[in-house]
């Protein structure tokens, strides 16, 4: 009895990854970063925005933190870990960084018009 092995053929897939536009990828990264910072209980709101072409990228971060929370730790994480991580993912440094922090006493609620207001 003899066994004949077939020649090695590389594994390929006929399916290809979907093409994603640069702006769509930046939007997805910004959404992921926003969700990642919201894990802190004292973060009432986190909104990242990444715009621009490679070499001219801009990141804007709007944070709303509850009073009594460790806002300095959150800012250090955003500036020292999250933003550099995003730069590695996109393969370019941000030409501009805008970090905005608002500290509030009461949690925010979203009303029926999807507008932020302070809880009564």
NUKOL-116277 format. One record per atom (N, C-alpha, C): residue number from 1; residue in one letter; x, y, z. Coordinates in pm, 1 decimal, always signed. Layout:
! NUKOL-116277
+-----+-----+----------+----------+----------+
|   n | res |        x |        y |        z |
+-----+-----+----------+----------+----------+
| NUM |   a |        X |        Y |        Z |
...
+-----+-----+----------+----------+----------+
***
This chain:
! NUKOL-116277
+-----+-----+----------+----------+----------+
|   n | res |        x |        y |        z |
+-----+-----+----------+----------+----------+
|   1 |   x |    +84.1 |   -116.4 |     +0.0 |
|   1 |   x |     +0.0 |     +0.0 |     +0.0 |
|   1 |   x |    +89.0 |   +123.1 |     +0.0 |
|   2 |   x |    +57.9 |   +217.2 |    -84.0 |
|   2 |   x |   +135.4 |   +341.2 |    -85.5 |
|   2 |   x |    +40.2 |   +459.7 |    -72.4 |
|   3 |   x |    +89.7 |   +562.4 |     -4.7 |
|   3 |   x |    +11.3 |   +683.8 |    +15.1 |
|   3 |   x |    +83.7 |   +796.0 |    -56.7 |
|   4 |   x |    +11.1 |   +866.6 |   -136.5 |
|   4 |   x |    +69.6 |   +977.4 |   -210.4 |
|   4 |   x |    +14.1 |  +1106.8 |   -154.0 |
|   5 |   x |   +103.0 |  +1193.0 |   -109.9 |
|   5 |   x |    +60.6 |  +1321.9 |    -55.3 |
|   5 |   x |    +48.1 |  +1422.8 |   -167.9 |
|   6 |   x |    -52.0 |  +1505.7 |   -156.1 |
|   6 |   x |    -67.6 |  +1611.8 |   -254.6 |
|   6 |   x |    +34.4 |  +1721.7 |   -226.5 |
|   7 |   x |    +77.4 |  +1791.9 |   -328.4 |
|   7 |   x |   +171.9 |  +1901.4 |   -305.9 |
|   7 |   x |   +109.6 |  +2006.7 |   -215.0 |
|   8 |   x |   +195.1 |  +2071.8 |   -138.4 |
|   8 |   x |   +149.4 |  +2176.7 |    -45.3 |
|   8 |   x |    +93.7 |  +2295.0 |   -123.5 |
|   9 |   x |    -26.4 |  +2335.2 |    -84.8 |
|   9 |   x |    -86.6 |  +2454.6 |   -142.4 |
|   9 |   x |   -115.6 |  +2552.4 |    -30.6 |
|  10 |   x |    -82.0 |  +2679.1 |    -48.4 |
|  10 |   x |   -110.2 |  +2776.5 |    +57.5 |
|  10 |   x |   -260.2 |  +2789.8 |    +79.4 |
|  11 |   x |   -295.2 |  +2813.1 |   +203.6 |
|  11 |   x |   -435.4 |  +2834.0 |   +237.3 |
|  11 |   x |   -472.1 |  +2976.0 |   +196.5 |
|  12 |   x |   -572.0 |  +2987.6 |   +116.5 |
|  12 |   x |   -617.9 |  +3119.8 |    +73.8 |
|  12 |   x |   -767.8 |  +3127.6 |    +93.4 |
|  13 |   x |   -813.5 |  +3246.0 |   +100.5 |
|  13 |   x |   -956.6 |  +3268.4 |   +114.1 |
|  13 |   x |  -1003.4 |  +3350.5 |     -4.3 |
|  14 |   x |  -1114.6 |  +3311.6 |    -57.8 |
|  14 |   x |  -1170.0 |  +3388.1 |   -168.3 |
|  14 |   x |  -1234.5 |  +3516.5 |   -118.6 |
|  15 |   x |  -1264.0 |  +3518.7 |    +11.1 |
|  15 |   x |  -1322.4 |  +3638.1 |    +68.5 |
|  15 |   x |  -1210.0 |  +3734.9 |   +104.0 |
|  16 |   x |  -1232.8 |  +3860.9 |    +81.9 |
|  16 |   x |  -1135.5 |  +3962.1 |   +118.9 |
|  16 |   x |  -1197.9 |  +4053.2 |   +223.0 |
|  17 |   x |  -1111.5 |  +4117.1 |   +299.8 |
|  17 |   x |  -1160.1 |  +4208.4 |   +402.1 |
|  17 |   x |  -1231.4 |  +4325.6 |   +335.0 |
|  18 |   x |  -1337.8 |  +4373.2 |   +397.1 |
|  18 |   x |  -1408.2 |  +4485.9 |   +337.2 |
|  18 |   x |  -1320.2 |  +4610.4 |   +338.3 |
|  19 |   x |  -1334.8 |  +4690.1 |   +236.6 |
|  19 |   x |  -1258.8 |  +4814.2 |   +227.7 |
|  19 |   x |  -1327.2 |  +4918.4 |   +316.0 |
|  20 |   x |  -1247.8 |  +4981.6 |   +400.9 |
|  20 |   x |  -1301.0 |  +5082.6 |   +491.8 |
|  20 |   x |  -1232.4 |  +5214.9 |   +460.2 |
|  21 |   x |  -1309.2 |  +5319.8 |   +450.9 |
|  21 |   x |  -1250.7 |  +5450.3 |   +420.4 |
|  21 |   x |  -1170.4 |  +5500.3 |   +540.2 |
|  22 |   x |  -1078.2 |  +5590.4 |   +512.2 |
|  22 |   x |   -993.4 |  +5649.5 |   +616.0 |
|  22 |   x |  -1080.9 |  +5716.7 |   +722.2 |
|  23 |   x |  -1177.3 |  +5796.2 |   +680.8 |
|  23 |   x |  -1262.9 |  +5867.1 |   +776.0 |
|  23 |   x |  -1346.7 |  +5770.9 |   +859.4 |
|  24 |   x |  -1395.1 |  +5663.5 |   +798.5 |
|  24 |   x |  -1472.9 |  +5564.5 |   +873.0 |
|  24 |   x |  -1385.8 |  +5495.5 |   +977.3 |
|  25 |   x |  -1259.9 |  +5464.6 |   +941.5 |
|  25 |   x |  -1169.4 |  +5401.8 |  +1036.2 |
|  25 |   x |  -1141.5 |  +5495.8 |  +1153.4 |
|  26 |   x |  -1118.6 |  +5624.4 |  +1124.2 |
|  26 |   x |  -1093.9 |  +5720.7 |  +1231.4 |
|  26 |   x |  -1215.5 |  +5732.3 |  +1323.0 |
|  27 |   x |  -1333.8 |  +5731.4 |  +1264.8 |
|  27 |   x |  -1456.4 |  +5737.7 |  +1344.9 |
|  27 |   x |  -1471.7 |  +5616.6 |  +1435.3 |
|  28 |   x |  -1439.9 |  +5500.0 |  +1383.8 |
|  28 |   x |  -1448.3 |  +5377.4 |  +1463.0 |
|  28 |   x |  -1347.2 |  +5379.9 |  +1577.1 |
|  29 |   x |  -1225.9 |  +5426.3 |  +1550.4 |
|  29 |   x |  -1124.7 |  +5437.2 |  +1655.6 |
|  29 |   x |  -1166.7 |  +5537.2 |  +1763.3 |
|  30 |   x |  -1222.6 |  +5648.8 |  +1721.0 |
|  30 |   x |  -1269.0 |  +5749.3 |  +1816.2 |
|  30 |   x |  -1380.8 |  +5693.7 |  +1904.2 |
|  31 |   x |  -1473.4 |  +5620.8 |  +1844.1 |
|  31 |   x |  -1582.1 |  +5559.4 |  +1921.4 |
|  31 |   x |  -1528.1 |  +5459.0 |  +2022.5 |
|  32 |   x |  -1430.4 |  +5379.2 |  +1980.4 |
|  32 |   x |  -1371.7 |  +5279.5 |  +2070.8 |
|  32 |   x |  -1299.1 |  +5346.7 |  +2187.1 |
|  33 |   x |  -1226.7 |  +5454.1 |  +2158.4 |
|  33 |   x |  -1156.5 |  +5526.3 |  +2264.8 |
|  33 |   x |  -1255.9 |  +5588.1 |  +2362.3 |
|  34 |   x |  -1364.7 |  +5642.3 |  +2309.8 |
|  34 |   x |  -1468.4 |  +5700.7 |  +2396.2 |
|  34 |   x |  -1526.0 |  +5595.8 |  +2489.5 |
|  35 |   x |  -1557.5 |  +5479.9 |  +2436.6 |
|  35 |   x |  -1612.0 |  +5371.2 |  +2518.2 |
|  35 |   x |  -1511.4 |  +5324.4 |  +2622.5 |
|  36 |   x |  -1384.7 |  +5319.3 |  +2584.9 |
|  36 |   x |  -1281.5 |  +5273.4 |  +2677.3 |
|  36 |   x |  -1266.6 |  +5362.1 |  +2799.4 |
|  37 |   x |  -1278.9 |  +5491.8 |  +2782.7 |
|  37 |   x |  -1264.7 |  +5584.1 |  +2895.8 |
|  37 |   x |  -1391.1 |  +5586.6 |  +2980.8 |
|  38 |   x |  -1503.6 |  +5553.5 |  +2922.1 |
|  38 |   x |  -1628.8 |  +5553.1 |  +2998.3 |
|  38 |   x |  -1635.3 |  +5442.9 |  +3103.9 |
|  39 |   x |  -1536.7 |  +5353.9 |  +3107.6 |
|  39 |   x |  -1539.0 |  +5248.6 |  +3209.9 |
|  39 |   x |  -1515.1 |  +5305.0 |  +3348.9 |
|  40 |   x |  -1455.4 |  +5422.8 |  +3357.4 |
|  40 |   x |  -1436.5 |  +5485.5 |  +3488.3 |
|  40 |   x |  -1571.4 |  +5531.3 |  +3541.7 |
|  41 |   x |  -1604.3 |  +5494.0 |  +3663.7 |
|  41 |   x |  -1734.9 |  +5534.4 |  +3718.8 |
|  41 |   x |  -1753.8 |  +5685.7 |  +3726.6 |
|  42 |   x |  -1645.6 |  +5760.7 |  +3741.4 |
|  42 |   x |  -1659.0 |  +5905.9 |  +3754.7 |
|  42 |   x |  -1669.4 |  +5977.4 |  +3619.5 |
|  43 |   x |  -1655.6 |  +5904.5 |  +3509.2 |
|  43 |   x |  -1668.3 |  +5966.7 |  +3377.1 |
|  43 |   x |  -1815.2 |  +5965.2 |  +3336.0 |
|  44 |   x |  -1873.7 |  +6084.8 |  +3331.5 |
|  44 |   x |  -2014.0 |  +6096.6 |  +3293.0 |
|  44 |   x |  -2028.1 |  +6096.5 |  +3140.7 |
|  45 |   x |  -1925.3 |  +6145.9 |  +3072.8 |
|  45 |   x |  -1929.0 |  +6150.0 |  +2927.0 |
|  45 |   x |  -1787.4 |  +6159.5 |  +2873.5 |
|  46 |   x |  -1761.0 |  +6089.8 |  +2764.9 |
|  46 |   x |  -1631.3 |  +6096.3 |  +2696.7 |
|  46 |   x |  -1656.2 |  +6091.3 |  +2547.5 |
|  47 |   x |  -1608.5 |  +6191.7 |  +2477.1 |
|  47 |   x |  -1625.4 |  +6198.1 |  +2332.5 |
|  47 |   x |  -1491.1 |  +6226.8 |  +2266.9 |
|  48 |   x |  -1442.9 |  +6129.9 |  +2189.9 |
|  48 |   x |  -1321.5 |  +6147.1 |  +2111.3 |
|  48 |   x |  -1361.5 |  +6178.5 |  +1968.1 |
|  49 |   x |  -1282.1 |  +6261.0 |  +1902.5 |
|  49 |   x |  -1300.5 |  +6290.0 |  +1761.1 |
|  49 |   x |  -1162.6 |  +6293.0 |  +1697.3 |
|  50 |   x |  -1146.6 |  +6217.8 |  +1587.9 |
|  50 |   x |  -1020.3 |  +6214.6 |  +1515.9 |
|  50 |   x |  -1049.6 |  +6254.6 |  +1371.8 |
|  51 |   x |   -979.1 |  +6356.6 |  +1325.0 |
|  51 |   x |  -1001.9 |  +6405.3 |  +1189.6 |
|  51 |   x |   -869.2 |  +6435.9 |  +1121.5 |
|  52 |   x |   -874.4 |  +6445.9 |   +990.5 |
|  52 |   x |   -758.7 |  +6488.3 |   +913.8 |
|  52 |   x |   -696.4 |  +6377.6 |   +832.0 |
|  53 |   x |   -605.5 |  +6419.1 |   +747.7 |
|  53 |   x |   -531.1 |  +6327.7 |   +662.6 |
|  53 |   x |   -405.6 |  +6282.6 |   +735.3 |
|  54 |   x |   -345.8 |  +6172.0 |   +692.1 |
|  54 |   x |   -220.1 |  +6129.8 |   +753.2 |
|  54 |   x |   -118.6 |  +6244.8 |   +752.2 |
|  55 |   x |    -53.0 |  +6265.2 |   +864.9 |
|  55 |   x |    +42.1 |  +6374.0 |   +877.9 |
|  55 |   x |    -20.5 |  +6504.3 |   +924.4 |
|  56 |   x |   -153.8 |  +6512.9 |   +918.1 |
|  56 |   x |   -225.6 |  +6633.6 |   +960.6 |
|  56 |   x |   -340.4 |  +6597.8 |  +1054.7 |
|  57 |   x |   -323.0 |  +6489.1 |  +1128.0 |
|  57 |   x |   -431.1 |  +6439.7 |  +1213.9 |
|  57 |   x |   -451.8 |  +6527.9 |  +1335.4 |
|  58 |   x |   -575.7 |  +6535.4 |  +1376.6 |
|  58 |   x |   -613.3 |  +6610.8 |  +1495.0 |
|  58 |   x |   -702.5 |  +6522.2 |  +1581.4 |
|  59 |   x |   -678.3 |  +6524.8 |  +1712.2 |
|  59 |   x |   -764.4 |  +6452.0 |  +1805.1 |
|  59 |   x |   -822.3 |  +6552.6 |  +1904.1 |
|  60 |   x |   -949.7 |  +6538.9 |  +1928.3 |
|  60 |   x |  -1019.5 |  +6622.5 |  +2024.4 |
|  60 |   x |  -1088.7 |  +6530.6 |  +2124.6 |
|  61 |   x |  -1071.1 |  +6560.9 |  +2252.4 |
|  61 |   x |  -1131.4 |  +6479.5 |  +2357.9 |
|  61 |   x |  -1209.8 |  +6571.5 |  +2450.0 |
|  62 |   x |  -1337.9 |  +6542.9 |  +2463.9 |
|  62 |   x |  -1424.1 |  +6616.0 |  +2556.4 |
|  62 |   x |  -1463.9 |  +6520.5 |  +2667.3 |
|  63 |   x |  -1421.4 |  +6552.3 |  +2789.0 |
|  63 |   x |  -1452.1 |  +6468.0 |  +2905.1 |
|  63 |   x |  -1538.2 |  +6544.7 |  +3003.2 |
|  64 |   x |  -1638.5 |  +6477.5 |  +3056.1 |
|  64 |   x |  -1720.0 |  +6530.2 |  +3164.6 |
|  64 |   x |  -1703.8 |  +6431.8 |  +3279.6 |
|  65 |   x |  -1649.8 |  +6482.6 |  +3391.3 |
|  65 |   x |  -1616.6 |  +6397.6 |  +3505.3 |
|  65 |   x |  -1692.7 |  +6446.9 |  +3627.4 |
|  66 |   x |  -1740.8 |  +6353.0 |  +3706.6 |
|  66 |   x |  -1810.2 |  +6388.2 |  +3830.6 |
|  66 |   x |  -1710.8 |  +6438.4 |  +3933.8 |
|  67 |   x |  -1750.7 |  +6541.2 |  +4007.9 |
|  67 |   x |  -1667.4 |  +6593.3 |  +4115.8 |
|  67 |   x |  -1637.5 |  +6479.4 |  +4213.7 |
|  68 |   x |  -1518.2 |  +6478.8 |  +4266.3 |
|  68 |   x |  -1478.6 |  +6372.2 |  +4357.8 |
|  68 |   x |  -1409.4 |  +6257.9 |  +4286.9 |
|  69 |   x |  -1421.2 |  +6252.7 |  +4154.8 |
|  69 |   x |  -1352.4 |  +6149.9 |  +4076.9 |
|  69 |   x |  -1206.4 |  +6190.0 |  +4057.1 |
|  70 |   x |  -1126.6 |  +6097.3 |  +4014.4 |
|  70 |   x |   -984.6 |  +6123.0 |  +3994.9 |
|  70 |   x |   -961.0 |  +6174.9 |  +3853.1 |
|  71 |   x |   -997.2 |  +6301.0 |  +3831.1 |
|  71 |   x |   -987.8 |  +6358.3 |  +3696.9 |
|  71 |   x |   -842.8 |  +6366.9 |  +3648.9 |
|  72 |   x |   -747.1 |  +6390.4 |  +3738.0 |
|  72 |   x |   -607.5 |  +6399.2 |  +3694.4 |
|  72 |   x |   -557.2 |  +6264.0 |  +3644.4 |
|  73 |   x |   -599.1 |  +6156.2 |  +3708.7 |
|  73 |   x |   -560.2 |  +6022.2 |  +3663.2 |
|  73 |   x |   -620.1 |  +5992.5 |  +3526.0 |
|  74 |   x |   -744.7 |  +6031.4 |  +3506.7 |
|  74 |   x |   -811.6 |  +6007.7 |  +3378.5 |
|  74 |   x |   -742.5 |  +6086.7 |  +3267.8 |
|  75 |   x |   -708.7 |  +6213.3 |  +3294.1 |
|  75 |   x |   -638.0 |  +6293.9 |  +3194.8 |
|  75 |   x |   -501.2 |  +6235.4 |  +3162.3 |
|  76 |   x |   -429.9 |  +6186.5 |  +3265.0 |
|  76 |   x |   -298.9 |  +6123.0 |  +3241.0 |
|  76 |   x |   -314.1 |  +6000.0 |  +3152.6 |
|  77 |   x |   -418.4 |  +5921.7 |  +3177.2 |
|  77 |   x |   -439.0 |  +5802.7 |  +3095.4 |
|  77 |   x |   -472.9 |  +5839.1 |  +2951.4 |
|  78 |   x |   -559.0 |  +5937.1 |  +2933.9 |
|  78 |   x |   -595.2 |  +5979.4 |  +2798.4 |
|  78 |   x |   -472.2 |  +6032.3 |  +2725.2 |
|  79 |   x |   -398.8 |  +6123.6 |  +2789.2 |
|  79 |   x |   -285.7 |  +6188.1 |  +2723.5 |
|  79 |   x |   -163.6 |  +6097.6 |  +2712.6 |
|  80 |   x |   -143.7 |  +6011.4 |  +2811.5 |
|  80 |   x |    -22.2 |  +5930.9 |  +2814.0 |
|  80 |   x |    -35.0 |  +5790.0 |  +2760.2 |
|  81 |   x |   -158.9 |  +5739.1 |  +2749.7 |
|  81 |   x |   -177.3 |  +5602.1 |  +2703.1 |
|  81 |   x |   -273.0 |  +5590.2 |  +2584.7 |
|  82 |   x |   -391.1 |  +5648.0 |  +2597.9 |
|  82 |   x |   -491.9 |  +5630.6 |  +2492.8 |
|  82 |   x |   -449.2 |  +5700.7 |  +2363.5 |
|  83 |   x |   -412.8 |  +5826.9 |  +2371.8 |
|  83 |   x |   -375.7 |  +5900.3 |  +2250.6 |
|  83 |   x |   -250.9 |  +5840.6 |  +2185.1 |
|  84 |   x |   -143.5 |  +5808.9 |  +2260.7 |
|  84 |   x |    -29.9 |  +5742.3 |  +2194.8 |
|  84 |   x |    -67.4 |  +5608.0 |  +2132.9 |
|  85 |   x |   -159.1 |  +5535.1 |  +2194.8 |
|  85 |   x |   -206.5 |  +5409.0 |  +2137.0 |
|  85 |   x |   -278.8 |  +5430.9 |  +2005.9 |
|  86 |   x |   -360.5 |  +5535.3 |  +1998.9 |
|  86 |   x |   -429.8 |  +5568.4 |  +1874.4 |
|  86 |   x |   -329.8 |  +5606.8 |  +1765.3 |
|  87 |   x |   -224.6 |  +5679.5 |  +1804.9 |
|  87 |   x |   -121.0 |  +5717.0 |  +1708.5 |
|  87 |   x |    -52.1 |  +5592.8 |  +1650.2 |
|  88 |   x |    -27.9 |  +5494.3 |  +1733.8 |
|  88 |   x |    +33.9 |  +5370.6 |  +1685.5 |
|  88 |   x |    -58.9 |  +5298.2 |  +1588.2 |
|  89 |   x |   -187.4 |  +5297.0 |  +1620.2 |
|  89 |   x |   -282.8 |  +5227.9 |  +1533.7 |
|  89 |   x |   -290.1 |  +5292.9 |  +1396.3 |
|  90 |   x |   -298.3 |  +5426.9 |  +1391.6 |
|  90 |   x |   -311.0 |  +5494.8 |  +1262.6 |
|  90 |   x |   -175.8 |  +5512.8 |  +1193.1 |
|  91 |   x |    -67.6 |  +5494.2 |  +1267.9 |
|  91 |   x |    +65.4 |  +5504.8 |  +1207.9 |
|  91 |   x |   +115.8 |  +5646.5 |  +1190.2 |
|  92 |   x |    +53.2 |  +5741.7 |  +1258.3 |
|  92 |   x |    +92.5 |  +5882.2 |  +1248.0 |
|  92 |   x |    +70.5 |  +5950.4 |  +1382.8 |
|  93 |   x |   +156.9 |  +6045.3 |  +1415.7 |
|  93 |   x |   +134.6 |  +6126.3 |  +1535.5 |
|  93 |   x |    +27.9 |  +6230.8 |  +1505.5 |
|  94 |   x |    -39.4 |  +6272.9 |  +1609.9 |
|  94 |   x |   -138.7 |  +6378.0 |  +1593.7 |
|  94 |   x |    -67.8 |  +6512.7 |  +1587.2 |
|  95 |   x |   -100.5 |  +6591.3 |  +1487.9 |
|  95 |   x |    -43.5 |  +6724.6 |  +1474.4 |
|  95 |   x |   -104.3 |  +6818.7 |  +1578.0 |
|  96 |   x |   -226.9 |  +6787.4 |  +1619.7 |
|  96 |   x |   -296.4 |  +6871.3 |  +1717.2 |
|  96 |   x |   -372.7 |  +6783.6 |  +1815.2 |
|  97 |   x |   -364.5 |  +6820.6 |  +1943.3 |
|  97 |   x |   -438.6 |  +6752.2 |  +2049.9 |
|  97 |   x |   -516.8 |  +6856.1 |  +2127.8 |
|  98 |   x |   -645.1 |  +6833.6 |  +2142.6 |
|  98 |   x |   -729.4 |  +6921.4 |  +2224.5 |
|  98 |   x |   -797.2 |  +6835.5 |  +2329.9 |
|  99 |   x |   -764.5 |  +6860.0 |  +2456.3 |
|  99 |   x |   -828.2 |  +6788.7 |  +2566.3 |
|  99 |   x |   -909.0 |  +6888.7 |  +2647.4 |
| 100 |   x |  -1038.3 |  +6861.8 |  +2658.2 |
| 100 |   x |  -1128.3 |  +6949.8 |  +2731.6 |
| 100 |   x |  -1189.5 |  +6871.3 |  +2846.4 |
| 101 |   x |  -1181.8 |  +6928.0 |  +2965.3 |
| 101 |   x |  -1234.1 |  +6862.1 |  +3084.8 |
| 101 |   x |  -1335.2 |  +6952.1 |  +3152.8 |
| 102 |   x |  -1448.3 |  +6893.2 |  +3184.8 |
| 102 |   x |  -1550.5 |  +6964.1 |  +3262.2 |
| 102 |   x |  -1580.6 |  +6878.9 |  +3385.0 |
| 103 |   x |  -1577.1 |  +6939.9 |  +3502.2 |
| 103 |   x |  -1610.0 |  +6869.8 |  +3626.0 |
| 103 |   x |  -1747.5 |  +6917.8 |  +3670.5 |
| 104 |   x |  -1836.4 |  +6821.9 |  +3697.5 |
| 104 |   x |  -1972.8 |  +6857.1 |  +3738.1 |
| 104 |   x |  -2004.5 |  +6793.8 |  +3873.4 |
| 105 |   x |  -2099.7 |  +6851.5 |  +3941.6 |
| 105 |   x |  -2139.8 |  +6802.2 |  +4073.8 |
| 105 |   x |  -2238.3 |  +6686.7 |  +4066.0 |
| 106 |   x |  -2329.9 |  +6693.9 |  +3969.5 |
| 106 |   x |  -2436.1 |  +6594.1 |  +3958.5 |
| 106 |   x |  -2422.5 |  +6518.1 |  +3827.7 |
| 107 |   x |  -2470.3 |  +6393.9 |  +3824.3 |
| 107 |   x |  -2465.8 |  +6317.1 |  +3698.2 |
| 107 |   x |  -2547.0 |  +6382.8 |  +3588.3 |
| 108 |   x |  -2510.8 |  +6353.1 |  +3466.5 |
| 108 |   x |  -2585.9 |  +6402.5 |  +3350.8 |
| 108 |   x |  -2695.0 |  +6303.6 |  +3314.6 |
| 109 |   x |  -2803.6 |  +6355.0 |  +3263.2 |
| 109 |   x |  -2909.9 |  +6269.9 |  +3210.0 |
| 109 |   x |  -2939.1 |  +6316.0 |  +3067.8 |
| 110 |   x |  -2988.1 |  +6226.8 |  +2988.1 |
| 110 |   x |  -3023.3 |  +6262.0 |  +2851.1 |
| 110 |   x |  -3175.0 |  +6268.0 |  +2842.3 |
| 111 |   x |  -3226.7 |  +6384.3 |  +2801.5 |
| 111 |   x |  -3372.1 |  +6397.4 |  +2791.9 |
| 111 |   x |  -3419.9 |  +6344.6 |  +2656.9 |
| 112 |   x |  -3548.2 |  +6353.4 |  +2633.7 |
| 112 |   x |  -3609.4 |  +6297.3 |  +2513.0 |
| 112 |   x |  -3555.2 |  +6360.5 |  +2385.4 |
| 113 |   x |  -3501.0 |  +6481.3 |  +2394.2 |
| 113 |   x |  -3446.3 |  +6549.2 |  +2277.1 |
| 113 |   x |  -3298.8 |  +6514.7 |  +2258.1 |
| 114 |   x |  -3245.9 |  +6419.0 |  +2338.3 |
| 114 |   x |  -3107.0 |  +6377.0 |  +2330.8 |
| 114 |   x |  -3012.4 |  +6491.5 |  +2365.1 |
| 115 |   x |  -3053.7 |  +6575.4 |  +2458.3 |
| 115 |   x |  -2969.9 |  +6685.5 |  +2504.0 |
| 115 |   x |  -2926.3 |  +6656.1 |  +2645.9 |
| 116 |   x |  -2801.4 |  +6690.6 |  +2674.9 |
| 116 |   x |  -2748.8 |  +6668.0 |  +2808.6 |
| 116 |   x |  -2795.5 |  +6778.2 |  +2902.5 |
| 117 |   x |  -2840.6 |  +6736.5 |  +3019.2 |
| 117 |   x |  -2876.6 |  +6831.8 |  +3122.6 |
| 117 |   x |  -2829.8 |  +6775.8 |  +3256.3 |
| 118 |   x |  -2809.4 |  +6861.1 |  +3353.3 |
| 118 |   x |  -2771.7 |  +6814.6 |  +3486.4 |
| 118 |   x |  -2893.9 |  +6759.7 |  +3556.3 |
| 119 |   x |  -2873.1 |  +6649.7 |  +3628.2 |
| 119 |   x |  -2983.9 |  +6589.0 |  +3701.9 |
| 119 |   x |  -3029.9 |  +6683.0 |  +3810.4 |
| 120 |   x |  -3159.6 |  +6686.2 |  +3832.0 |
| 120 |   x |  -3216.8 |  +6776.4 |  +3932.8 |
| 120 |   x |  -3191.2 |  +6726.4 |  +4071.9 |
+-----+-----+----------+----------+----------+
***
